[in-house]
């Protein structure tokens, strides 16, 4: 094998090349989404670099403030938020931005305004930073009509109106998973090149999985369908093997595993948090978009997750997402209980 030739390969599918190829499928495309996605990728590279040296750079710890959710902000949260706001505004293609870390929507000044609304969680799972567990960035993109000044209502749309969504996971490797509405693809950052390379083309979630993922510490507050589902997973009555429990507590990491291996990720509403804990716009919608694009399902306990219509930018919702058959099972239990 010629290692020198292998080292000089130029036929690798980078994320930039992939996005340009996607753009070429639409003759009317102006390249705006390509520029926006390239800026998001740049933000992910910057945060990945910061995460990897967080301890050395004294970025671990609290910034001394709390965000709109009442959670203490980590220094890395604040940095990541600034990175993505700057990357999105400087793209010249955004209009309205919604971040988990900021109470109100950001309206881009006219000189830098474009036609996209971006909703994002700059650093999901940040409570796990200090112990080295995988964390990540989640984002979703909506498109406005040309030339209009964006309003909050432009992001208070159902997830079905989302144009693209993705997440970047900072773990043992830096992995970016993206969908522009034509399937799901995964890219891994090659540090030697500084490029995301296509490593997981056309991801399809298995139709049924062997893993369930939920915080069982909340079991005493669950509703009947969730309780019954978990009981069936542990003690199946049809002679099947029990499902394995895997729960990291970092949504990006839990959903990434679910996407690749199959199964179900659950964050139900309960007596303590009837509306669940995860935020609709920048957690539930992007992850539901990706699951559906990969052949899975996403359900709130009442309806298809992407059909929810948020009334506030920080609304929360219960969520069950993953393999098609596994989500069908929880849907059937909710139908029985109705």
ABEGO torsion letter per residue (X at the ends): XBAAAAAABAABBBAAAAAAAAAAABAABAGAAAAAAAAAAAAAAAAAAAAAAAAAAGABEBAGBBBAAGBBBBAAAAAAAAAAAAAAAAAGABABBBBAABABBBBBBAAABBABBBBBBABBGAAAAAAGBBBBBBBBBBBBBBGBBBBAAAABBBAAABABBBBBBBBABBBBBBBAGBEBBBBBBBAAAGBBBBABBGBBBBABBABBBBBAAAAAABBAAAAAAAAAAABBAAGBBBBBBBBAGBAAAAAAAAAAAEEBBBBBBBAABAAEABBAAAAAAAAAAAAAAAGBBBBAGABBAAABBBABAABBBBBBBEBAAAAAAAAAAAAAAX
